[in-house]
Amino acid sequence: MMDAPSRNQSHPPCPPWAVQNGWSSDAPAGPLCNPLPDLQQLSLGCEPSQNLSYNHLQASGVYSKNDVAAFSTGSNSHPSMQYVCKVDQSIPDGLSPTIQERNKPPCSLPYNEVAQPMQHYSPPNAYQAVDPSSYSQHTYRSLLNQPPAQHPLPVSFSCVEPQLNHNQHLASDGGNSGSFVGFNDMLSSPSAPIQQQPLWSFAAFSKGSINDFVPTASPLDHNLTPQSPNSESRYGLNPELLPSAVKVMAEDRAEWDGKVFISEHFSRLPPLATTSCVIEDRGNVSPLAIRSITYCVPCDGQTALLSRLPLGALVTPFFNQNECLKPIPLCEHTDCVVGCRWCGASMCPAMGWQDCGQRFYCPFCGKLNEVPWQQYQPTKGAKGVRVDKDKRPELSMGSYETLNSEKGEAAALLLAIDVSASALRGGHLEFVAQQIHTLLTSLVREAGDASSDLRVGLMTYDSRIHLYDLSPDLSRPHMLVIAETEDMQLPVREGLLVSLKDCIESIDSVLQLIPQFGAECSDSSGLPIELPVKAGLAVLQGLKCPGKLLIFHTAALIETGHTNSSSGFFGTNKPKSIFQPSEKAISLAKECIIQGCGVHMFVLSQQDVGGAWPGHIPFLTGGALHTYSYLQGELDRERFSTDLKRIVETETAYKAELRIFVSKDLRVSGCYGLFVPGSNPGHIAMATLNCRTTLAVELTHSKALDETRGAAVQVVLSYTSQTGERRTRVHTLTLRCSRHLQDTFRNYQAETLLTFYCKKMYCAVLERPLQELRKELQTDVTEALASYRKHCCSSSVSAGQLVLPQFLRALPVYVNSLRKSEVLLPGLRSSVHQRLQQRCRVLGLDTRSTVRHFYPLLLPLLPSVDSSSPPDPEGALRCTSSSLDSSGLYLVHAPFTVLLWVGTQVPAGTLVELFNASCFSSLPSGETNLPALENRLSIRVRSLISSLNSEVPYARKLVVVKQGDTCEEALQRHLVEDKSPNGGASYADFLYHLHVNSVRLLL
């Protein structure tokens, strides 16, 4: 279902503020009205009756004085209605289905009426066991609406953007004052007074009357100019004045510029994932490894349920250590203090020492453990710290790694090349063979030898399997043909995997002969997807080693057994089936996981292959699917070379087992990511993973947490290294707890929530309809906003005031971008295969890349030409067509796309310097390479693109988009604040509905 109907589609009767922008059009019972009947009556100004009440806040203990910041603006308008956005408040998605249960919508609302005091929620017993699963939707509604408001809440909007950074309400630690603002163990008192702040009027956001907008989807304008119809709000809001994700990122970068984030016990909010900052581990895990969704956990399940926001963490267990001040320490497993013998948790700083160090308390199971006499050390001080704490990483570090005594087989690299008739006809096998040879000869081991100790194997296949004996004792390699592929049996084992330095000449001779092979059988019916995977897996199983299997495939693919047809994607109410892999694919992926075989497939053909999408097995084993167009173009060949080199050289963990431990009063209720799920969400097996592999872990309460002990999360990764060593990496995160709901809200970050929602929703598409998932997402965020207004706001917040928690200001634009993504809201211009591949690729991204995918980097290039520095990646603009100027050049950076937009009024001299084109009409568009010209602009732009390409997991082709060309649709998909080509609502319209629907929930 599209979020916006076509222009000629009829509409059911509905209020003008509940039109087709991705939310339900079902109107609630009761008389209909427009909460904002005439924006011309609204104005900017600070009305005395709207100011925050100091006495009330001091008495109620809702805000601290640092929770709201002033934002001054100049405008003289009628002060009849305020549009204010509080610092500490959240805003959810579109129209929630729960609104249909409301009996009475807000009608004839007095905009200048001051709301009645909102009662602050306090759990009846913070230590009372609560089972969240026992709460129904009706139970939540009862909690949300008790006690009832004394009067209907007026609807006016408000938005005050905070200028305070999240450091300012924290006490300074003198020991870190040089490069880092320390953290005080106690948060600011909730009862601290708050200063009165000027408010934003809703009129400041509007550009016209609501009545000027027609409640139908306007057609897309392919000529992207400032103030184009794609960026207009049908409700008259000025998108440029709404909370900005770009501004939030810029503020965070400015705060952490040149500083070091010190991760200590009960750490505060870390820098955003998009902020490059050096991390120092002082007893708590780096946010690069574990990033909690909230850094203040509710003490009981009732409070957590009331917030309507998830609890959990984003886990990147094999993270890149480049941004850490010190690498993860490595120690012998036998030298470490033994962890909990009851639950199996590893030793960490969260363990509590008792009886002078003779016993320790495990926070993950709540039991006491005796310390072996060989590892006993006394404790000192009131806190009972072991005297050898600073000498042992397991006692003082949030992350450490142990080396186990057992040693297995080193990982291997196995290459499988398609030599079927279509592959031989394609004419690209010579290039593939040449690139493989170039890569293998470039590999060097640590000692600096000309070749590597990496074990390598080679096989070719059509409808049969051709193995090669590469033993150095042979004068030339021997081919072994396996015709029976159903029950694969290896004829020999010796010589199939040989050290590269001993077989480089044999591999070279085979690679030279591959393009000269003759087609011995026809492949007109296609080849099964499982054939090369089964053959490669059999080789690794026979030699009992893990490894990477690289498949270079050209022939049409067929999937044996059950296939999923894409024909019913739009024609049925169960489009979920296209995302589901076949049972045979899952079974084969499980075998790869047991063996530690990561599959990477290079599909060199161009056509889609029906229901036999070849990406399920690669992505489920920690690999990936790479598609090309017969490698005929120079850009495809460059991309192929880059992808091949990156896959082989990327540091990888094999045969990985991930165990997740949480505090005894919490439990792991779900885990989302690219893996084959098992019966226990807290125990995950993966074939391979790399530094980008990120999982989302969801937590729920089983009992009430102890506020004095806090909460703890431990992730234990056991894996085999490239050299065959068995290692265990331990990450431990400690979090503070609170009985106050506002403490939980102010410790969320929008980027973390976006990544969690993305992974959860993209995993749920396997089982649930897309429309249902979009409704669930908008309902959860809408009810979270309503809950925050109800229980965390002061009496001076009127119903029309839009309230956002300080670090969730960017959440509305992120959630809207997620809801209208091609996976959840597919457009007619994308094939099913493209959506399948995008889902799997996005699921494997870390937090930083996920944010860049849903909110790309839009960089102006021309303003930096005359400066001494290159174009600044930190000088990004908002992702809307109004940010584009026809006289400018703009670069759009996303994990899978890089676009260069050229305006029609760009000076001719600039076009010559960058493109070597004399005029705009002669400028080439589409996929291209920038010419290597020796001038400052060309050098700096190419350097910027190269730097951005190094940050992404896949090689990309630069696409030049000329203003007014039909290919501008590629750019429209990345201007996420505008209406999208697949029917998604604009950010301004979505934000409007978030506010209106949350207010209606409180009536």
N, C-alpha and C positions, 0 to 999 in steps of 0.2 A: 504494500500500500504506500502510495506517495504521501509525503507530508503536506503537499499543496496540490490541489486538484488543477486540472487543466482549465484554460480560460472559458471554454464552452460548457464545462461541467456544471450541473445544477447544484444548488446548495440548499440544505434544509434550513428552516428558520432558526436563527441563532443570534445572540447578541453580537454587536460588532466587535467586542473585545474577545470573542471566543471563536475566532475563525480558524481556517485550516492551515495552521503553521506547525504541525507535528504533534499537537495535543488533541485530546478528545473534543469533539464538537457537541457532545451531549450536554445540554444545558441542565443545571440543577433545577429542582422544583422551586416554585415561587415566581413572583414577578420579575421580569427581566429589566435590567437597567445598565447603563454605562457608568462605571465607577468614575470615569473622567469625562464628563459630558462636553466640556468646552475648554480646551487648553488655552484659549485666549484669555480666560479668566485667571489663569495661573500666572504667578510671577515669582521673581527672584527677590529675596529679601529675608531678613531675620525678624520674625514676628516674636514679640515678647512672650506670647502665650505658648510658643513652640520651644522655648529654651528649656534646657535640661534643669530639673529641679535639684539643686544642691542638697537641700535638706532631706528630700525624699530619698535620694541616692545614698546619702550618708546613713540614713536610718535603715534602709532596706538592704544595704550591702550588696548591690548588684554590680556596680562598676568600680574599678579603681580609677584614679585620676588620669592614668596614662592610657586607658583603654580607648579613648576617643581623641582624635586630633582635629584641629581646626583646619578649615579650607576656605580661604577668602576668595571671593569673586566679585567682580564689579558689574552690577546690573540694577537698573531702577525699574521695577515692575510692581504690579499690584500684589500686595502681600496677603492674598487670600488663601494661598495653599502652598505648602512646603513640600519639596522633594528632597528628603535628607537621607543619606546613607550612613549609618553608624559604622564605626570601626569594627566592633566586636560582634558582627552578626552575619548570618548566612542567608543565601537566596537560592531556592530550588528551581526545578524545571517546570515545564509546561503544565497544562491542566491535568490535575490528578484525577483518576477515576473515582477516588473517594469523594470528590466534590459532589458527585451525583446524589450522595446520601444526605447532603445538607438540605434543611427544610426551608431556609430563607436566605436569599442572597442579599448583599448590601444594596439598599435602594435609598435614593434621596439623601445621600450622606452629606452631613455638614462638614465641609472641608476644613474649616477653621476650628472645629471642635477638638478639645483636648481629650485624649483617651483616659479612661479610668486606670488607676494603678493596677498593674499586672502582678499577680501573686507569684512569688518565686517558689519553685518546686524544691523540696528537700525530702529525700527518701525517709520513710518512717524508721528504718533500721538499717544502717549501712553495713552491718555485719550479718544480716539475715540472708540465708541461702535463697537464691532466686533462680528459677529455671526459665530462661528466656523463651524456650519453646512452648511454655505453658501460656504465653501471652498471645492472644489472637489479635486480629486487626481491630476488633471491637474494643479489646482491652486497652490497646494503645490510644484509640480515640477517646476513651473515657479518661485516661491519664491526661491527654492533651487538653481536654475541655473542662477539667475540674481544677479549681473552682470556676464557674462560668463568669464571663464578663458582665458587668452590671449594665452596660449600654452597648449598642452596636458600635463597632470600631469604624471611625471615618477612614476613607481611603484617599490619602494623598501620598505622593512619593517623596522620598528623601534620600540623599546620598552624600555623605561626607567622607571623602577619601582620607585615610590616615596619613599623616606626615611623620608620625613617630615610627622609628624602626623597632623591631621586637627586642632590642637591647635595653630600651630606655626604662622599662619597668623592672629591670633586674639590677641588683646591687653589684658593685664593682669589686673584683677580686684583685687586691693590690699585687699579688704575685704574677698576674698575667697582664698587667696594665700596658705593657709595651706593645704587644701585637694582638692582644685578644682581651675582650671584655669578659671577665669571669662570670660565673653563675652562682647566685646565692641559693642555698638549699630550699629556701621558702619563697613561694611566689608572692607577689604583692597581695596585700590583704584585700579580700573582696569588698570589705566595708570602707576602703579608702575613698575619700571624696573625689568627685569628678568636676573638672572645670567646665564652665558653660562655653558652648561652642557655637559659632555661626553655622547656619544651615544652608543647604542648597535648595533652591526652589525647583519644582518640577518644570517650571517654564523655561529654566535654563537648559533643559534637555530637549525641548520641543521646538519644532520649526513650523508648526501650523496646527490647524484644528483636526481633531479626529474625524470630523465629518467630511474632511477633504479626501479621505481614503476609501477606496472601494474594496469590500471584503472578498476580493478574488485575487488569485495569483497572477501577478503581472508577468508578461513574457520577459525572457532574458534579453539583455542588451549586450550584443557582442562587442560593442565599442565601449571599452571600459574607460570612462572619463570620471573626473571628480563629480560627486553627487549624482552618479548614475542611478537608475531605478533599482539596481541590485542592492544598493546601500541605503535606500530610503526606508524609513519606518512607517508602516501603515497607521501608526498611532501618533505620529508627529514627534517622536523622540529624536533628538540629535545624537547619532551614534558616537560622535567624537567626544561627547561629554560624559559618556557612561564609563563605569570602572574599566580600567585598561589593564590587560595582562602584560603588555609591554612595559607599562609604568611600574607594575609590581616587580618584574624581573630587574628593571633598571635600579629601583630602590634597593633591592637585595644585593645587587652587584656593588653598588656604591657603599653599602654598609660593610661588606666583607672585603673590599679591595685592600690588598696588602696585609690582611690579617690571617690568623690561623685559628681554625675552629678546634677547640680542645674538647674531646669527647670524654667526659668524666661520668662517675656514677650519678644516675638520675639527671642526665644531660638535658639541657633545654632544647628548643627548636633549632635544628641545624640550618645552614644555608640551603637555599633552594637547589634542586638538582641541576638546574640550568646555570647555576653560579659556580664558576671554577674557584675552588678554595682549597687550601692545604689543610689536611686533617691530621690531628695528633691524637693518638690513642692513649688515654690515661685511665683505662679500666672499663671503658664502655666501647662497644663496637663502632666502627666508622659508619656513617650513614651511606657510604658507598656500598657496604655489604648488607646492612639491614636498615631500612628506613621505615620507622613506625608510622602508621596512618595518623595516630594521635600520640603526642608525647605526654599526655596526662590521661590515664585510663580511668573510667568511672569505677567506683568501688563495687557497685552491684549491678545486676542485670536490668533492674527496673530503670535506673538512670540511663544505662546504655540504650535500652529500648526507646526511651523518651527522646534521645538525641536524633534518632533515625539515620545516623551516620554509622558506617561500619567500623569495626575494630579489627586490627590486624597489622600486617607488616608486608613490605616489599623486600624480597630476599634475593640478593645477587651473590651467591656464596663464593664464586670464583672470580671476584671483581678484580679490575685492573688496579694495581697498587701505585701507579704513577703519581696520583694526587695525594698520597699519604706521606707524612713527614718521614716515617720510617717503614721499612718493609715488614711484613708479618714475620715474627721470629719463628725459627724452626728448631725443634728440640727432639731428642730421642724419646720414644714413647715410654720406655722403661724408666726414664729419669723424671717423668712428671708425676705429681701427686695424683693418686687414684681418685676418680670421680665417685658418683653415687652408685653403690652396689645394689640399690633397690630399683631405681628407674633407668639406670644406664646413662644419665647425664654426665657430661665431662666436667672436670674441675674448672672453676671460673671465679672471678671476683665476687659474684653474687652469693656464693656459699658463705654461711655465717658460722664463725668459729666459736666454740664453747669449751668450757672446762680446761682452760689454759692450752687450747690447741689439741686436746685429745680427741675431740669429736667436732663434727661440723653438721650444720643444718642445711638440707637441700631444699631450695625454694620450689623445685619442680615437682616434688612428691611429698614434701613436708615431713620427711623422716630424718632421723639422726644417724650418722655414720661414724664408725670407729676409724681412727687413723692408724694405719700399720706403723709399728714401732720404727721400721726402717725410714719412714718418711715423716716422723714426728718432729715438730719444731714448736717451741713455746710461743705464746702471744704476748703482746705488750699493749699498753694503753687501755682506755676505757672502752674502745670499740673492739678490742680483741683482735688486733691485726698480727699476723704471723711475722716473726722477726726476719724471715727470709723472703718476704713478699716481693721486694724490688729485684730479687735475683731470680725469681721464677715467673716466666711469662704467663703461666696458667693461673697465677694468683694476682697479677697486676695488669694484664692486658685484656682488652675486649676481644681481640682476635689473636690466635696463635695456631701453629701447625706442628703436628707430631709425625715423626717418621717411624713407621712400623717395622718390625724385624723381618717380616716376610717380604719376599721379592718375587714378582711374577715376570711374565714375558714382556718385553718392550713392545710398544705399539708399532704397527706396521702401516704402510701406505699401499693400497691396492688399487690399480687402475683398470677399469673395464671400458673397452672401446667397441662401439657398434660398427660392425663391418657388413651390415646387410645391404641389399641391393640399393635401397634409397640412400643410404649413407655414402655408398661408393659413387652414386650419381650426383650427390650434392656438391662434390668438388672441394670440400672443406677439410677432409681427413689429413691432407698434407699439412695444413696450417695447425690443426690440433696436435699432430705428432711433433711438429717443430716446437710448439709452445711447451709441450710436456718435456721434451728433451732440454730446452733452455732452462726450464725451472729446475729439473733434477741436477743439472750440472752446476747451477748457481748455489745449491745448498751446501753449506759449510758447517761442520761441527764446531763445538766450542774451542777445540784445540787449534782450529784454523786450517785444517786440512782442505784439500781441493774438493773433496766429496764428503758425504755424510755417512754416519753409521746407521742411519735410518734403514730399516728393512723394507724393501719394495717388491711388489709383485705385479705382474701384467697378465691380462687376459683379454681376448676378443670374443665377440659373440655375434651370431645371427639367430637362427633357430636352434643352434647348437652352441656349446661352450668350447672355446679353445684356450687351454691353459698352456703356460710356457715354463719349461724347466730352465732356469737361469743360472744353474750351478757353474761356478768359475772353472770347474774341472773339465767341462765340456768345451769342445772346439767351437761349437755354435749352439744357440738355444734350440731345444726340442719342443715341438708343438704336440700337445695332448688333446685330442678331441673327445668330448663327452656328448654323445648323441641322446642318451637317456637322461632327460632333465627333470623328470617327475621325482624320482628317488635318486638324488645326487650323491654319487660316490666318487671320492678322489682316487685316481689311479696311482698316484704317488704323492708324497708329501715333501720330500727333499727337493730343494731347488725352486719351490714355488714362491718362497719369500727369502730374499737374499740381501745382505748388506749392500747398500747402494755403491759403496766404493769398490765392491767386488763384481758388480753386475752392470755397471754403467755402459760398458761397451756392448754387452749382450742386449740390453734394452734399446740402445741406439740402433742396432741392426734390425731389430723387430719393428721399431717405429718407422724406419726407412722403407720397409717392405709393406706396411699396412696399406698405404694408398694404392699399391699395385695388386691388392687382392682381387680375385674374381668372385663374382656373385654366384655362390653354389646353390642357392635356393631363393625362391621368391618370398618377399615379405608383404605382399599385397594385402594380406589379412591382418597385418600388424603383429607386434610381439607383446607377450605378456609383460606387465610392469614388474612382476616378481622374478622374472628369469635372471637378470644380472644380479639382483640382490641375493637370491638363493645361492648362486654360484660363488659370489664373493664371501658370503657368510660361511659357506662350507669350507672355503680355504682357511679362514680365520679360526673356525672351530677345529679343523683338523690339526692346526699348528698351535692351538690353545693360546691365542694372543688377541688383544683388542686392536683396533685400528680404524682408519678412515677409508671408506670405499668411495671412490670417485667414478661416476658412471657418465660416459659421454655418449648420448643417445640421439639418434636421428629418426629412426623408423616410427611409423604410427604405433601408438600404444593401445593395447587392449587389456582389460582387467578381467581376469577369470573369476568365475563365481558371481556374487551379487554386484551389480553396478548401480550407480545412482544417476538417474537421468536428470538433466537440467531443464527438460521441457516443462516440468510442473512448477518451476520456481515462481512464476507469476499467476499460474492458472489454478493453484490450490491454496488452501489456507494452512498448509504445512510446508513452507519453504525450507524448514530446518533440515530436511533430508539431504539436500545437496552438500551440506557441510560434513556429513558423516562418512568416515572411511568404511570400507568393506571389512567384514570379519576376517577375511584372509589377510588384508593389509595390517590389521591390528595384531593378528597372530604372528605374522612375520616380523613386525616391529618389536614385539615382545622377545622374540629370539635374538634380535639384534641387541636389545637392551641387556640381556643376560650375557652376551658375548662381549659387549662394549664396542659394537660396530656402529659408527656414525656414517650415514649414507648422504652423500652430496651428489645431486643429479644435475647434469648440464644437458638440457634439452635443446638441441641445435636446430630442430625443425621449427616451422612457423605456425602450423595449424593447431587449433584446439582438437582434442581427441575425445569428444563426447563425454561420457560419464567416467572414463578412465583417466582421471586427473592424477598425474604421477607424483604429486607432492606429499601425499599423506605419510608414506614411510620415511622419506628424508626428514621432514620436520619433526616427526615423532621420535626420531633417533638423535636429535641434536644437530642434524645437518640442515640442508636447505635445497631449494629448487631454483635453478638459474635458467632462464629462457632466452634464446637468441633467435635471430632470423637468418639461419644458414651461414652466419659469419661472413656474409658477402660485403657488408659495409665496413669501412675503417673504424667507425665508432663501436660497432659490435665486437670487432676484433680486439680493440683496446680494452673494452669492458671485460671480455672473456679472459684476457691475460691478467688483468688486475684481480678478478675474482679467483682465478686459479691459484695465483701466488698467495693471496690472502688466506685462502682455505688451508693450504699446506703449511704456511708459516704461523698460523694462529696457535697460541698455546692452548691446549685442550686437556680436559680431565676425562678419563675413560672409566667405564664401569662404576659410575657414580651412584652412591647411596646417600640420600638426604634424610636426616632425622630431625624433627622439630620438637623441642621441649618447651612447655610454657608453665607458668605458675600453677600450682596445684588447684587453684580455684578458677582457672581458665581451661579451655580445651580448644583444640584445632578443629573447626567445623568445616573447613574447605580449603582447598589449595588449587590455584588456577595458573595454567601455563601450558607450554608445549611438552607434554609427556603423556604416557599412557597411565591413566589413573588406576589406583588400586583400591583395596578395601579400607585402608587406613590413610586418611589425608595427611597424617603427620609422618608418614614413612614413604618416601618416593625413590624409585629406581630410574636411572636415566643412562642411556648408552654413552653419550658424551655431553659435555657442556663447556662453554667458553666464558670469557670475562663479561659478556653482555647478557647471558642467560639470566632472566629475572622471573621469579615466581611471586604470586600474590597469595598470602596466607590470611585466612579469615579466622577470627577468634570469637568465642562467645563465653559468657559466664556460666560456670556450674555452681559456684557459691559466691558469697560476697568476699571481696579482696580485703586484706588488712592494709589500711592506709599507711601504717608506719613501715611496713615491709616493702610496699610498692609491688610492681609486677616485673617479671623477667621472661625473656624469650631467648632460647638458645638454638642455634642451627649447627648441626654437626655434619660435615661433608666428608665422606670417605671415598677416595678415588685412587685410580692408578695413574701415575705420571707417564710421560712419553718414554722414559727410560725403564719403566716397569716397577718403580717404587710404589709401595702402597702407603698413602699418606692420609692423615685426618686433619681437617681444618675446622676449628671451633670458633664460632662467633656468638657472643653473648651481649644482649641489650637489656639494660635495666631502665624501668620507667616509673615515674611517680604516679600515685593514685590520688583521687579526690572524690569527695561526695558532692561537690558543687558542679552543676551542669555547665556553667559558664567556663570553668577551668578546662573542661574537655573541649569545648568549642574553640577556645582561643589557642589550642595546641594542635589544630588541624592545619594542613597545607593543601592548597588547591591542586598543585602538581601531583602530589602523592595520591590524593583522592581520584584524580583523573586516571592515573595508571591503574589503580585498583579496580575502578569501575570498568575500564577497558578490558582488563584481563578476565574479570568475572563475566561480563556480558558476552565477550567473544568466545568464551568457553561454553556459555549457556546456549549459544545458537545451535549447538549440536542436538539439543533436545527440545527447545522451546521456540514458538513462532516469534518472528522479529517484532511484530507490532506489540506483542505482550511484553517483550523486553524493554522497548522504548517507553511504554506506559509505566512499567515498574521503576525505571530509572527516574523519570520525571516525578513520579509519585513520592519516591523516597526523598528526593531533594526538596520538593515542595513542602512535605511534612516536616523536614528538618528545619526549614525556615520558619514554619509556623510554630514549631516547638521552641525555637530560639526566641521568637517574638514573645511567646507566652511566658516563658520562664526565666529569661535572661535580660529583659528590657525594662527600662524604667517607665514610669507613668507618663512622662512627657513625650514618649514615642507614639505619635498618632498612627492610625491605621494606614494612612497614605505614605508613611515613611518607609522606604526600602532599607532594610537593615542587613548588614553583611559583617561576619567576623573579619577581623583585620587581615588574616592570612587566607581568607576564602573569597577575596574580592574578584579573583579571576575565575572562580568556579563556574559561574553561569555561562561564560563564553566557552569554557572547556567542555562542559556537559552538552551544550548545544552542538558543538562540533562533533562530539562522539555520537550523539543521537542521529545526526544526519550524515554520518560516514557511510561509505558505500557498502560496508558490511551490514549495518543495521538498517539503513534506508537505501537500498540499491537503486541505482538509476538505470535507465534503459540503454545508456551509452557504454556500459561496462559488461563484459562477458562474465559468465559464471566462474570461469577459470581465473579471471583477474580478481574477482572478489575472494575466491578461495585462497589465492596466493597472498593477497593483502591481509587477510585474517591471520594466516600463519606467520607472516613476516612481522606484523605488529605485535602478536602475542610474544614473540621472542625478544622484543626491544626492552632496554632498561628504561628507567624513569626519564632521563634527559631526552633520549631519542623519542619516547612516546609523546612527550610534550611538544617536541619539534614536529612530530607527525600531525598532531591535531591543532597546533598553532604554529605554522611555519615562520621562519625568519624572513622578514621583508626588509631588505637593505637598500637604501639609496646609494648609488655609485658616484654620481656626478659631483655632489658637494665636496667630496674629498679629493678632487683632482688637483686643486691648487695647494693643498696642504702638504706638509712634509711626511705625513703618515698615510698608510693605505686605507681603503674604505674600512670603516670600523664595524665589526660584527655586533658591537654593543649599541650601535646607533640605529636600532631597528624601528620600524614603523608599525602601526596597527594594520592587521590583515583585512583591509577593506579597500574598495575601489576608490574611495575618496582620498586615500593616501597617495594615489598615483597622479603624477603630473605629466601632461603630454610633452613637456620639455625635458623629461628626466629618463634615466636608466635605473632599473630596479632589479635586484637579484632576489629570487625566492628560493630559500634553502629548506628542504625537508629530507627525511632519511632516505627516501626512494626517488626524489625528484630534485633537479636544480633547473630553474627557469630564469631567463634573462628577458625582461620586458622592455621594449623600446618604444618610446612615445613618438608621435608623428612630428613633434616640434623640436626634436633633439638637434642641436647644431650640426651642420655638415662636417665641421672639423672634428667633432667627437666621433662621428661615424667612421671617418677616415682613420683616426687613431686607433679605434677599437676593432673595427670590422674590415678596414681597408675597402670601404664602400663609399662611393661618391655622393649618394643621396639615399633617402629613405626608401624609395621605390625599388632600388637595386639591391637593397639589403636582403640577404637570404634569411628565411625563417624555417623553423622546424629544428630537427636534431643537427647539430653542427659542432665544430671545434673552432675556438677563437684562433685567428692567425697569430703566430708568434712575431709580433711587431716590436721594434726597439723604441718604445716611447713609454713615458711614465704611466699613463693610463692603462695601456695594454698589460704592462708588467704587473701592475698592482691588482688589476681585476683577475688576471690568470693566477696570480699568487693567492688571492683570496679564495677562488674556486678550488684550487688545489688543497688549501688548508681545510676548507669545509668538507671536501671529499675524504680526507683522512679520518674524519670523525664518524663516518657512517659505515654500516656493516656491508653494504653492497656498492659495487661500482655503478656510477650513473652517467648518463649522457646529457650534455648540456642542450637545452631546448631554447631557441630564440623565439620569442613571441612578439610579433609586431602589433601595435595598437590598430584595432579595426579588423584584423584577420580572423578567419573562422577558427583558427587554432587557439584563440583566446580562452576557449572553454577549459583548456588545461590549466590556465591561471585561475579561472573562476573557482575551481575546486579547492584552491588553496587560500582564497580570500574568505576565510571562515566566518567573518563577522557579517558578510553579506548573505543574501539568499543564494542557495546553492543550486547548481544545474539539476540535481536530482530531486528538487522540491523542498529542501530543508528551509526552515525559517531563518530570518536574520537574527543577529544577536539582540538588537534593540527590541524587536517584537517578542522574542523569547523571554527576555528579561521582564518585559511588561507583564506577560502572563504569569511568570513566576511570582511576582509580587501580588497580583490580583488574586490568584488562586490560594496563596498562603494566607492572605487576609480572610478569605471566605471560609477557610477551615476553622477560624477562630470565632465565627459568628454562631 
